[in-house]
Amino acid sequence: MKDERHIRAVIFDLGRVLVDIDVSKGIFALFAERFSDNPEAVMQKLSADELMNRYNAGQIPPEQFHKALCDKFGLRITFQRFAQLWCDMLSPVPGMGELLREISSRVCLGLLSDTDPLHWNYLVRKYDVLRCIENPTLSYQIGSVKPCAESYLTAAKNVNTPPQACLYIDDLAVNVKGALAVGMDAVQFEGVIKLREELAARGIL
């Protein structure tokens, strides 16, 4: 394996890397019940919907997203109830908080996530480990989503590190390819044990 000891920053994805998504709970469970579909399939359909892309890119605020979602799918829930359901399925990935704390003194920590203000504000309030990432790169704030090159370049800028000295971690292969395309090192997340092996191989652990 090539020597990657020059890596000075590790940039993490959020969903299904630092934070798990339980599709049996929250809004996806509601959709699955209403439309008699598999919750995982519901999540994939909604994630690929243009409405979701616009929301994650910060083009529409949460209240407008809630209304558009209700209109599109015939839902009747208040915004307050929607916000609760939208966040109910989120929980930390076991072992990742400890890993972040372990490497925080060795490399700069970054975050690059296609996310929205409801999710982010909920998570940063509930899980203090996220506060050790000083300058996260959030899609709704920068106006672009992965695998757009601008997303990765902004994330590298936010950790004050050239892309070639960044390691990016994501659960989706398409987003890993996007990071590689801008010159980052990148690996697909396959669990904490495998990630520890990848970090050790690069001299970070």
Residue frames as a rotation matrix with the C-alpha (Angstrom) as fourth column:
MET 1
0.575 0.818 0.000 0.00
0.818 -0.575 0.000 0.00
0.000 0.000 -1.000 0.00
LYS 2
0.036 -0.589 0.808 1.28
0.474 -0.701 -0.532 3.46
0.880 0.402 0.254 -0.84
ASP 3
-0.570 -0.355 -0.741 2.64
0.822 -0.242 -0.516 5.65
0.004 -0.903 0.430 1.95
GLU 4
0.151 0.718 0.679 -0.03
0.514 -0.644 0.567 8.16
0.844 0.264 -0.466 3.01
ARG 5
-0.015 -0.195 -0.981 1.68
0.997 -0.071 -0.001 9.56
-0.070 -0.978 0.196 6.08
HIS 6
-0.908 -0.298 0.294 1.45
0.348 -0.927 0.137 13.06
0.231 0.227 0.946 4.55
ILE 7
-0.025 0.986 0.162 -2.28
0.537 -0.123 0.834 13.15
0.843 0.108 -0.527 5.40
ARG 8
-0.936 -0.348 0.060 -2.95
0.174 -0.603 -0.778 16.07
0.307 -0.718 0.625 7.72
ALA 9
-0.552 0.815 0.179 -6.76
-0.793 -0.445 -0.417 16.11
-0.260 -0.372 0.891 7.80
VAL 10
-0.908 0.410 0.085 -9.47
0.419 0.886 0.201 13.46
0.007 0.218 -0.976 7.96
ILE 11
-0.674 0.731 -0.111 -12.86
-0.738 -0.673 0.049 14.56
-0.039 0.114 0.993 6.67
PHE 12
-0.866 0.404 0.295 -15.89
0.281 0.881 -0.380 12.48
-0.414 -0.246 -0.877 7.59
ASP 13
-0.490 0.869 0.072 -19.32
-0.073 -0.123 0.990 12.09
0.869 0.480 0.123 6.06
LEU 14
-0.589 0.351 0.728 -22.12
-0.808 -0.280 -0.518 12.28
0.021 -0.893 0.449 8.62
GLY 15
0.402 0.897 0.186 -24.97
-0.890 0.430 -0.150 9.90
-0.215 -0.105 0.971 7.77
ARG 16
0.998 0.055 -0.026 -24.10
-0.058 0.994 -0.090 6.21
0.021 0.092 0.996 8.23
VAL 17
0.104 -0.990 -0.092 -20.54
0.272 0.118 -0.955 7.11
0.957 0.075 0.282 9.14
LEU 18
-0.892 -0.355 0.280 -20.75
-0.134 -0.384 -0.914 9.20
0.432 -0.852 0.295 12.32
VAL 19
-0.496 0.818 0.292 -24.52
-0.697 -0.174 -0.696 9.01
-0.518 -0.549 0.656 12.70
ASP 20
-0.921 0.228 0.316 -26.66
0.331 0.885 0.327 5.97
-0.206 0.406 -0.891 11.97
ILE 21
-0.554 0.803 -0.220 -30.07
-0.829 -0.509 0.233 6.16
0.075 0.311 0.947 10.28
ASP 22
-0.855 0.356 0.378 -32.72
0.168 0.879 -0.446 3.77
-0.491 -0.318 -0.811 11.53
VAL 23
-0.841 0.510 -0.180 -35.34
-0.405 -0.371 0.836 3.66
0.360 0.776 0.519 8.78
SER 24
-0.428 0.723 -0.542 -37.72
0.680 0.653 0.334 1.74
0.596 -0.226 -0.771 11.04
LYS 25
-0.167 0.320 -0.933 -38.27
0.832 -0.462 -0.307 5.00
-0.529 -0.827 -0.190 12.95
GLY 26
-0.511 -0.156 -0.845 -39.32
0.064 -0.988 0.143 8.53
-0.857 0.019 0.515 12.22
ILE 27
-0.030 0.550 -0.835 -40.44
-0.749 -0.566 -0.345 9.93
-0.662 0.615 0.429 8.90
PHE 28
-0.635 -0.258 -0.728 -39.39
-0.728 0.515 0.452 6.92
0.258 0.818 -0.515 6.83
ALA 29
-0.927 0.372 0.045 -41.48
0.311 0.830 -0.463 4.58
-0.209 -0.415 -0.885 8.98
LEU 30
-0.197 0.882 -0.428 -44.44
-0.108 -0.453 -0.885 6.92
-0.974 -0.128 0.185 8.49
PHE 31
-0.156 0.066 -0.986 -43.93
-0.958 -0.251 0.135 6.89
-0.239 0.966 0.103 4.72
ALA 32
-0.909 -0.250 -0.334 -43.53
-0.336 0.914 0.229 3.12
0.248 0.320 -0.914 4.64
GLU 33
-0.710 0.700 0.070 -46.73
0.351 0.439 -0.827 2.64
-0.610 -0.563 -0.558 6.61
ARG 34
-0.024 0.744 -0.668 -48.67
-0.389 -0.622 -0.679 5.05
-0.921 0.243 0.305 4.42
PHE 35
0.210 0.033 -0.977 -47.44
-0.972 -0.095 -0.213 3.73
-0.100 0.995 0.012 1.09
SER 36
0.840 0.162 0.518 -46.92
-0.229 0.971 0.066 0.05
-0.492 -0.174 0.853 2.02
ASP 37
0.691 -0.691 -0.212 -43.30
-0.217 0.082 -0.973 0.15
0.690 0.718 -0.093 0.98
ASN 38
0.412 -0.673 -0.614 -40.01
0.862 0.506 0.022 -1.01
0.296 -0.539 0.789 2.47
PRO 39
0.863 -0.033 -0.504 -38.58
0.253 -0.836 0.487 1.75
-0.437 -0.547 -0.714 4.71
GLU 40
-0.158 -0.986 -0.046 -35.12
0.329 -0.097 0.939 1.46
-0.931 0.133 0.340 3.12
ALA 41
-0.379 0.106 0.919 -36.67
0.925 0.025 0.379 1.81
0.017 0.994 -0.107 -0.33
VAL 42
0.739 0.673 0.026 -38.59
0.666 -0.736 0.122 4.86
0.101 -0.073 -0.992 0.87
MET 43
0.500 -0.625 -0.600 -35.37
0.161 -0.614 0.773 6.46
-0.851 -0.483 -0.206 2.07
GLN 44
-0.507 -0.739 0.444 -33.63
0.559 0.110 0.822 5.81
-0.656 0.664 0.358 -1.24
LYS 45
0.000 0.600 0.800 -36.55
0.966 -0.208 0.156 7.25
0.260 0.772 -0.579 -3.22
LEU 46
0.895 0.364 -0.259 -36.75
0.433 -0.849 0.304 10.36
-0.109 -0.384 -0.917 -1.07
SER 47
0.200 -0.912 -0.358 -32.96
0.270 -0.301 0.915 10.83
-0.942 -0.279 0.186 -1.11
ALA 48
-0.627 -0.449 0.637 -33.00
0.684 0.074 0.725 10.81
-0.372 0.891 0.261 -4.92
ASP 49
0.392 0.879 0.273 -35.94
0.917 -0.352 -0.185 13.22
-0.066 0.323 -0.944 -5.19
GLU 50
-0.229 -0.479 0.847 -35.18
0.606 -0.752 -0.261 16.71
0.762 0.453 0.463 -6.52
LEU 51
0.671 0.535 0.514 -37.06
-0.096 -0.625 0.775 18.22
0.735 -0.569 -0.368 -3.58
MET 52
0.873 -0.395 -0.286 -34.58
0.431 0.349 0.832 16.60
-0.229 -0.850 0.475 -1.21
ASN 53
-0.036 -0.928 0.371 -31.62
0.990 -0.082 -0.111 17.82
0.133 0.364 0.922 -3.24
ARG 54
0.030 0.118 0.993 -32.95
0.240 -0.965 0.107 21.38
0.970 0.235 -0.057 -3.15
TYR 55
0.929 0.343 0.142 -33.49
-0.073 -0.208 0.975 21.16
0.364 -0.916 -0.168 0.60
ASN 56
0.625 -0.752 -0.210 -30.01
0.703 0.425 0.570 19.80
-0.340 -0.503 0.795 1.28
ALA 57
-0.231 -0.718 0.657 -28.52
0.900 -0.414 -0.136 22.49
0.369 0.560 0.742 -0.96
GLY 58
-0.566 0.002 -0.824 -30.15
0.609 -0.674 -0.419 25.17
-0.556 -0.739 0.380 1.19
GLN 59
-0.913 0.220 0.342 -32.45
0.178 -0.539 0.823 26.37
0.366 0.813 0.453 -1.58
ILE 60
0.110 0.969 0.222 -35.57
-0.138 -0.206 0.969 26.02
0.984 -0.137 0.111 0.55
PRO 61
-0.538 -0.282 0.794 -35.99
-0.779 -0.193 -0.596 26.44
0.322 -0.940 -0.116 4.34
PRO 62
-0.996 0.084 0.020 -37.31
0.068 0.906 -0.418 23.65
-0.054 -0.415 -0.908 6.61
GLU 63
-0.367 0.925 -0.101 -40.84
-0.127 -0.158 -0.979 25.06
-0.921 -0.346 0.176 6.80
GLN 64
0.109 0.371 -0.922 -41.14
-0.948 -0.241 -0.209 25.22
-0.300 0.897 0.325 3.02
PHE 65
-0.734 -0.432 -0.525 -39.69
-0.563 0.819 0.113 21.72
0.381 0.378 -0.844 2.68
HIS 66
-0.848 0.476 0.235 -42.26
0.093 0.569 -0.817 20.39
-0.522 -0.670 -0.527 5.16
LYS 67
0.023 0.916 -0.400 -45.11
-0.464 -0.345 -0.816 21.99
-0.886 0.204 0.417 3.22
ALA 68
-0.052 -0.106 -0.993 -43.82
-0.996 0.076 0.044 20.76
0.071 0.991 -0.110 -0.15
LEU 69
-0.933 -0.325 -0.151 -43.33
-0.307 0.942 -0.133 17.24
0.185 -0.078 -0.980 1.20
CYS 70
-0.579 0.792 0.194 -46.84
0.064 0.281 -0.958 17.16
-0.813 -0.542 -0.213 2.65
ASP 71
0.190 0.655 -0.731 -48.34
-0.730 -0.404 -0.551 18.49
-0.656 0.638 0.402 -0.60
LYS 72
-0.331 -0.425 -0.842 -46.40
-0.918 0.352 0.183 16.03
0.219 0.834 -0.507 -2.73
PHE 73
-0.854 -0.129 -0.503 -47.23
-0.073 0.989 -0.130 12.94
0.514 -0.074 -0.854 -0.72
GLY 74
0.030 0.998 0.054 -50.56
-0.163 -0.048 0.985 13.88
0.986 -0.038 0.162 0.81
LEU 75
-0.466 -0.272 -0.842 -49.36
0.745 0.393 -0.539 14.02
0.477 -0.879 0.020 4.41
ARG 76
0.408 0.588 0.698 -51.16
-0.033 -0.754 0.656 15.89
0.912 -0.291 -0.289 7.17
ILE 77
0.336 -0.375 -0.864 -48.73
0.935 0.244 0.257 16.58
0.114 -0.894 0.433 9.99
THR 78
0.990 0.006 -0.138 -47.72
0.042 -0.966 0.254 19.80
-0.132 -0.258 -0.957 11.67
PHE 79
0.480 -0.875 0.054 -44.27
-0.331 -0.238 -0.913 21.24
0.812 0.421 -0.404 11.19
GLN 80
0.062 -0.441 0.895 -43.46
-0.998 -0.045 0.047 20.53
0.019 -0.897 -0.443 14.84
ARG 81
0.629 0.230 0.742 -44.42
-0.331 0.944 -0.012 16.88
-0.703 -0.238 0.670 14.44
PHE 82
0.951 -0.307 -0.030 -42.54
0.067 0.300 -0.952 16.66
0.302 0.903 0.306 11.16
ALA 83
0.276 -0.901 0.335 -39.36
-0.724 -0.425 -0.544 18.07
0.632 -0.092 -0.769 12.74
GLN 84
0.158 -0.161 0.974 -39.57
-0.853 0.475 0.217 15.45
-0.498 -0.865 -0.063 15.49
LEU 85
0.818 0.222 0.531 -40.09
0.019 0.912 -0.411 12.58
-0.575 0.346 0.741 13.02
TRP 86
0.857 -0.506 -0.099 -37.36
-0.230 -0.204 -0.951 13.94
0.461 0.838 -0.292 10.77
CYS 87
-0.013 -0.920 0.391 -34.78
-0.835 -0.205 -0.510 13.58
0.550 -0.334 -0.766 13.55
ASP 88
0.561 0.349 0.751 -36.09
-0.785 0.513 0.348 10.55
-0.264 -0.784 0.561 15.45
MET 89
0.996 -0.089 -0.029 -34.23
0.073 0.928 -0.364 8.03
0.059 0.361 0.931 13.31
LEU 90
0.387 -0.908 0.161 -30.76
-0.291 -0.286 -0.913 9.46
0.875 0.306 -0.375 14.03
SER 91
0.968 -0.193 0.161 -28.31
-0.108 0.258 0.960 7.95
-0.227 -0.947 0.229 16.53
PRO 92
0.263 -0.946 -0.189 -24.49
-0.928 -0.302 0.217 7.79
-0.262 0.118 -0.958 16.85
VAL 93
0.616 -0.219 -0.756 -22.56
-0.273 0.841 -0.467 4.98
0.738 0.494 0.459 15.16
PRO 94
0.972 -0.221 0.076 -20.99
-0.004 0.309 0.951 2.99
-0.234 -0.925 0.300 18.04
GLY 95
0.380 -0.920 0.100 -17.28
0.772 0.375 0.514 3.55
-0.510 -0.118 0.852 18.40
MET 96
0.219 -0.311 0.925 -17.00
0.811 -0.469 -0.350 6.53
0.543 0.826 0.150 16.08
GLY 97
0.897 0.114 0.428 -17.12
-0.115 -0.872 0.475 9.15
0.428 -0.476 -0.769 18.82
GLU 98
0.744 -0.659 0.108 -14.22
0.088 0.257 0.962 7.46
-0.662 -0.707 0.249 20.56
LEU 99
0.218 -0.670 0.710 -12.31
0.953 0.302 -0.008 7.26
-0.209 0.678 0.705 17.29
LEU 100
0.559 0.034 0.829 -12.74
0.411 -0.879 -0.241 10.96
0.720 0.475 -0.505 16.59
ARG 101
0.942 -0.211 0.262 -11.45
-0.336 -0.541 0.771 11.85
-0.021 -0.814 -0.580 20.03
GLU 102
0.603 -0.737 0.307 -8.51
0.424 0.622 0.658 9.48
-0.676 -0.267 0.687 19.59
ILE 103
0.009 -0.630 0.776 -7.27
1.000 0.022 0.006 11.01
-0.021 0.776 0.630 16.35
SER 104
0.849 0.467 0.246 -8.21
0.486 -0.874 -0.020 14.64
0.206 0.136 -0.969 17.09
SER 105
0.700 -0.655 -0.285 -4.74
-0.189 -0.555 0.810 15.39
-0.689 -0.513 -0.513 18.46
ARG 106
-0.164 -0.803 0.574 -3.00
0.397 0.479 0.783 13.84
-0.903 0.356 0.240 15.45
VAL 107
-0.735 0.016 0.678 -4.88
0.660 -0.210 0.721 15.28
0.154 0.978 0.144 12.48
CYS 108
-0.819 0.553 -0.153 -7.33
-0.513 -0.825 -0.236 18.05
-0.257 -0.115 0.960 11.77
LEU 109
-0.606 0.690 0.396 -10.92
0.590 0.723 -0.358 16.80
-0.534 0.017 -0.846 11.79
GLY 110
-0.837 0.388 -0.386 -13.38
-0.533 -0.735 0.419 17.84
-0.121 0.556 0.822 9.11
LEU 111
-0.338 0.812 0.476 -16.94
0.345 0.577 -0.740 17.05
-0.875 -0.086 -0.476 8.14
LEU 112
-0.845 0.208 -0.493 -18.57
-0.531 -0.438 0.725 17.05
-0.065 0.874 0.481 4.71
SER 113
-0.703 0.660 0.264 -22.24
0.451 0.701 -0.552 16.21
-0.550 -0.269 -0.791 4.81
ASP 114
-0.711 0.671 0.210 -25.29
-0.057 -0.353 0.934 16.55
0.701 0.652 0.290 2.61
THR 115
-0.536 0.484 -0.692 -27.57
0.844 0.307 -0.439 17.58
0.000 -0.820 -0.573 5.42
ASP 116
0.026 0.671 0.741 -30.16
0.391 -0.689 0.610 20.13
0.920 0.274 -0.280 6.47
PRO 117
-0.466 -0.285 0.838 -30.57
-0.493 -0.703 -0.513 22.57
0.735 -0.652 0.187 9.37
LEU 118
0.580 0.721 0.379 -33.06
-0.738 0.269 0.619 20.40
0.344 -0.639 0.688 11.26
HIS 119
0.816 -0.318 -0.483 -30.76
0.337 0.940 -0.049 17.39
0.469 -0.122 0.874 11.30
TRP 120
-0.135 -0.983 0.127 -27.60
0.406 -0.172 -0.898 19.34
0.904 -0.070 0.422 12.01
ASN 121
-0.249 0.071 0.966 -29.00
-0.664 -0.738 -0.117 21.49
0.705 -0.671 0.231 14.83
TYR 122
0.811 0.573 0.118 -30.52
-0.507 0.588 0.630 18.41
0.291 -0.571 0.767 16.45
LEU 123
0.697 -0.565 -0.442 -27.30
0.484 0.825 -0.292 16.39
0.529 -0.010 0.848 16.24
VAL 124
-0.269 -0.885 0.379 -24.90
0.224 -0.441 -0.869 19.08
0.937 -0.149 0.316 17.40
ARG 125
0.069 0.379 0.923 -27.10
-0.849 -0.464 0.254 19.72
0.524 -0.801 0.289 20.44
LYS 126
0.869 0.470 0.153 -27.40
-0.481 0.734 0.479 16.04
0.113 -0.490 0.864 21.31
TYR 127
0.786 -0.619 -0.009 -23.92
0.619 0.785 0.022 14.66
-0.006 -0.023 1.000 20.55
ASP 128
0.839 -0.416 -0.352 -21.11
-0.226 -0.854 0.469 16.83
-0.496 -0.314 -0.810 21.85
VAL 129
0.049 -0.864 0.501 -18.44
0.505 0.454 0.734 14.86
-0.862 0.217 0.459 19.95
LEU 130
0.390 0.155 0.908 -19.51
0.914 -0.182 -0.362 16.74
0.109 0.971 -0.213 16.81
ARG 131
0.998 0.014 -0.066 -18.35
0.027 -0.980 0.199 19.95
-0.062 -0.201 -0.978 18.45
CYS 132
0.253 -0.967 0.017 -14.74
0.157 0.058 0.986 18.82
-0.954 -0.247 0.167 18.12
ILE 133
-0.186 -0.225 0.956 -15.11
0.980 0.027 0.197 19.48
-0.071 0.974 0.216 14.39
GLU 134
-0.450 -0.096 -0.888 -14.47
0.456 -0.880 -0.136 23.20
-0.768 -0.466 0.440 14.38
ASN 135
-0.414 0.239 -0.878 -15.48
-0.652 -0.751 0.103 24.11
-0.635 0.615 0.467 10.83
PRO 136
-0.308 0.344 0.887 -17.89
0.398 0.893 -0.209 21.55
-0.864 0.289 -0.412 9.35
THR 137
-0.889 0.064 -0.453 -18.86
-0.433 -0.435 0.789 21.75
-0.146 0.898 0.415 5.69
LEU 138
-0.428 0.848 0.313 -22.63
0.311 0.463 -0.830 21.41
-0.849 -0.258 -0.462 5.43
SER 139
-0.639 0.124 0.759 -24.42
0.769 0.096 0.632 21.26
0.006 0.988 -0.157 2.09
TYR 140
0.400 0.910 0.110 -27.26
0.905 -0.411 0.107 23.56
0.143 0.057 -0.988 3.11
GLN 141
0.544 -0.285 -0.790 -24.73
0.267 -0.833 0.484 26.25
-0.796 -0.474 -0.377 4.04
ILE 142
-0.472 -0.851 -0.231 -22.45
-0.024 -0.250 0.968 26.00
-0.881 0.462 0.097 0.98
GLY 143
0.248 0.720 -0.647 -25.19
-0.686 -0.341 -0.643 25.45
-0.684 0.604 0.409 -1.61
SER 144
-0.022 -0.245 -0.969 -23.78
-0.877 0.470 -0.099 22.28
0.480 0.848 -0.225 -3.19
VAL 145
0.657 0.286 0.698 -24.15
-0.593 0.767 0.245 18.54
-0.465 -0.575 0.673 -2.65
LYS 146
-0.451 -0.836 0.313 -21.83
-0.502 0.528 0.686 15.59
-0.738 0.152 -0.657 -3.27
PRO 147
0.349 -0.935 0.066 -20.34
0.795 0.333 0.507 14.47
-0.496 -0.125 0.859 -5.55
CYS 148
0.918 -0.033 0.396 -19.96
0.206 -0.813 -0.544 18.04
0.340 0.581 -0.740 -6.82
ALA 149
0.067 -0.994 -0.086 -16.24
0.752 0.107 -0.651 18.93
0.656 -0.021 0.754 -6.82
GLU 150
-0.134 -0.092 0.987 -16.94
-0.255 -0.959 -0.124 22.22
0.958 -0.268 0.104 -5.07
SER 151
0.855 0.494 0.161 -18.19
-0.299 0.214 0.930 20.37
0.425 -0.843 0.331 -2.00
TYR 152
0.689 -0.646 -0.328 -14.88
0.718 0.669 0.189 18.56
0.097 -0.366 0.925 -1.50
LEU 153
-0.195 -0.803 0.563 -12.75
0.631 -0.543 -0.554 21.60
0.751 0.247 0.612 -2.28
THR 154
0.222 0.357 0.907 -14.71
-0.448 -0.789 0.421 23.67
0.866 -0.499 -0.015 0.24
ALA 155
0.982 0.136 -0.129 -14.28
0.034 0.548 0.836 20.94
0.185 -0.825 0.534 2.86
ALA 156
0.259 -0.961 -0.098 -10.51
0.917 0.276 -0.288 20.95
0.303 -0.015 0.953 2.28
LYS 157
-0.257 -0.299 0.919 -10.45
0.151 -0.952 -0.267 24.74
0.954 0.070 0.290 2.55
ASN 158
0.573 0.609 0.549 -12.42
-0.438 -0.338 0.833 24.57
0.692 -0.718 0.073 5.80
VAL 159
0.918 -0.363 -0.162 -9.74
0.351 0.551 0.757 22.38
-0.186 -0.752 0.633 7.38
ASN 160
0.711 -0.639 -0.292 -7.03
-0.639 -0.761 0.111 24.63
-0.293 0.107 -0.950 5.91
THR 161
-0.132 -0.694 0.708 -5.44
-0.149 0.720 0.678 21.65
-0.980 -0.016 -0.198 4.14
PRO 162
-0.488 -0.061 -0.871 -4.73
-0.866 -0.090 0.492 20.96
-0.108 0.994 -0.009 0.44
PRO 163
0.596 0.791 -0.139 -7.00
-0.803 0.590 -0.087 18.23
0.013 0.164 0.986 -1.00
GLN 164
0.300 -0.558 -0.774 -3.95
-0.312 0.709 -0.632 16.02
0.901 0.431 0.038 -1.57
ALA 165
-0.796 -0.600 0.078 -3.31
-0.233 0.184 -0.955 15.99
0.559 -0.778 -0.287 2.19
CYS 166
-0.250 0.808 0.533 -6.93
-0.951 -0.102 -0.292 15.08
-0.181 -0.580 0.794 3.09
LEU 167
-0.982 0.134 -0.136 -8.45
0.111 0.980 0.163 11.66
0.155 0.145 -0.977 3.69
TYR 168
-0.425 0.901 0.086 -12.20
-0.892 -0.433 0.127 11.48
0.152 -0.023 0.988 3.09
ILE 169
-0.974 0.168 0.150 -14.51
0.103 0.927 -0.362 8.83
-0.200 -0.337 -0.920 4.60
ASP 170
-0.345 0.908 -0.236 -17.97
-0.931 -0.363 -0.035 8.14
-0.117 0.207 0.971 3.15
ASP 171
-0.261 0.317 0.912 -20.36
-0.194 0.908 -0.372 5.19
-0.946 -0.274 -0.176 3.09
LEU 172
0.767 0.630 0.122 -21.31
0.030 0.154 -0.988 5.72
-0.641 0.761 0.099 -0.58
ALA 173
0.036 -0.798 0.601 -18.97
0.797 0.386 0.465 4.69
-0.603 0.462 0.650 -3.38
VAL 174
0.414 0.173 0.894 -20.08
0.806 -0.525 -0.272 7.56
0.422 0.833 -0.357 -5.64
ASN 175
0.979 -0.047 0.197 -19.02
-0.128 -0.896 0.426 10.09
0.156 -0.442 -0.883 -3.00
VAL 176
0.441 -0.880 0.178 -15.68
0.222 0.299 0.928 8.34
-0.869 -0.370 0.328 -2.49
LYS 177
0.063 -0.384 0.921 -15.07
0.989 0.148 -0.006 8.63
-0.134 0.911 0.389 -6.25
GLY 178
0.784 0.286 0.551 -15.91
0.393 -0.916 -0.084 12.32
0.480 0.282 -0.830 -6.06
ALA 179
0.852 -0.522 -0.041 -13.25
-0.223 -0.432 0.874 12.85
-0.474 -0.735 -0.484 -3.40
LEU 180
0.138 -0.823 0.552 -10.66
0.586 0.517 0.624 10.90
-0.798 0.237 0.554 -5.39
ALA 181
0.406 0.105 0.908 -11.45
0.900 -0.215 -0.378 13.03
0.156 0.971 -0.182 -8.45
VAL 182
0.899 -0.085 0.429 -10.30
-0.098 -0.995 0.007 16.22
0.426 -0.048 -0.903 -6.69
GLY 183
0.070 -0.996 -0.050 -7.08
-0.304 0.026 -0.952 14.62
0.950 0.082 -0.301 -5.46
MET 184
0.185 0.049 0.981 -8.07
-0.983 0.005 0.185 13.48
0.004 -0.999 0.049 -1.98
ASP 185
-0.917 -0.214 -0.337 -7.32
-0.163 0.971 -0.172 10.07
0.364 -0.103 -0.926 -0.59
ALA 186
-0.156 0.937 0.311 -10.64
-0.983 -0.179 0.046 8.41
0.099 -0.299 0.949 0.20
VAL 187
-0.981 -0.066 -0.184 -12.06
-0.049 0.994 -0.094 5.17
0.190 -0.084 -0.978 1.55
GLN 188
-0.094 0.992 -0.079 -15.55
-0.381 0.037 0.924 3.75
0.920 0.117 0.375 1.74
PHE 189
-0.461 -0.026 0.887 -16.79
-0.887 -0.006 -0.462 3.30
0.017 -1.000 -0.020 5.28
GLU 190
0.031 0.417 -0.908 -17.41
-0.294 0.873 0.390 -0.37
0.955 0.255 0.150 6.12
GLY 191
0.818 0.315 -0.481 -17.45
0.357 0.378 0.854 -0.19
0.451 -0.870 0.197 9.90
VAL 192
0.842 -0.452 0.294 -15.23
-0.538 -0.667 0.516 1.08
-0.037 -0.592 -0.805 12.69
ILE 193
0.515 -0.682 0.519 -12.84
0.120 0.657 0.744 -1.91
-0.849 -0.321 0.420 12.71
LYS 194
0.377 -0.345 0.859 -12.08
0.923 0.219 -0.317 -1.61
-0.079 0.913 0.401 8.98
LEU 195
0.830 -0.057 0.556 -11.71
0.102 -0.963 -0.251 2.16
0.549 0.265 -0.793 9.27
ARG 196
0.777 -0.590 0.220 -9.21
-0.394 -0.183 0.901 1.75
-0.491 -0.787 -0.374 12.10
GLU 197
0.316 -0.661 0.681 -7.19
0.631 0.682 0.369 -0.53
-0.708 0.313 0.633 9.82
GLU 198
0.533 -0.059 0.844 -7.28
0.754 -0.420 -0.505 2.09
0.384 0.906 -0.179 7.05
LEU 199
0.912 -0.176 0.372 -6.14
-0.289 -0.916 0.277 4.83
0.292 -0.360 -0.886 9.45
ALA 200
0.618 -0.713 0.333 -3.36
-0.089 0.357 0.930 2.64
-0.782 -0.604 0.157 10.83
ALA 201
0.359 -0.459 0.812 -2.12
0.874 0.470 -0.121 1.90
-0.326 0.754 0.571 7.31
ARG 202
0.508 -0.103 0.855 -1.82
0.479 -0.792 -0.380 5.64
0.716 0.602 -0.353 6.77
GLY 203
-0.496 -0.835 -0.240 0.08
0.632 -0.158 -0.759 6.27
0.595 -0.528 0.606 9.99
ILE 204
-0.201 0.513 0.835 -2.82
-0.406 -0.819 0.406 8.10
0.892 -0.257 0.373 11.65
LEU 205
0.816 0.406 0.412 -3.39
-0.552 0.337 0.762 5.43
0.170 -0.849 0.499 14.31
